[in-house]
Amino acid sequence: VKRRDAGCVVEGCRSWHWMEWAHIHGKGAHPRLRWDPDNAVTLCKEHHGYFTRNPRAWRDFIEERDPGLWEELLERERAAPRPDIGEVITNFKAVAA
């Protein structure tokens, strides 16, 4: 996710301080989306903290950035089987190579 996004995805943010990935839908409440790379974006520490404290702003940001993604991910979760951790690791190794 960090390689794909190449920095904080908030337009105009030039921070490279503590890049973190942020789940669009939290991994605790939405475990079937935990390993889905479409369910994450890269944010700097400051923006990650801001959106964590302001969930409505987070949803608005995601909808503006990628219209329909919020609901698409929820639909994908409803249809998804439980993730196979072995498959996740194999896919990660293939992408990282």
C-alpha positions, 0 to 999 in steps of 0.5 A: 500500500505504501509503495502504491500510494508513494506518500500521504494520499491527502492532496497537497500534503508533502509530509513524509513523517511517519507514513502509515497505512490506514484501513478504510474500514477498520480491521476489527469491525471488518476482519474480512477486509483486513488484508485487502489492499483496496481497503487501505491508503497511506497517510502521514501520522498527522492525517491518520490521527485527524481522520481517526478522531473524525470518522465522518470526515474520513468517510467524506474524504474516501467518497470524494477521493474514490466515489463508491469505494466505501460501499463497494468494500462493504459489499465485497466483505459481505461476499468474501470468505474468511481470508486464508492467511497462508494465501495472504502470505504467499501473495505478499511474498510474490508482490514483495519480490 
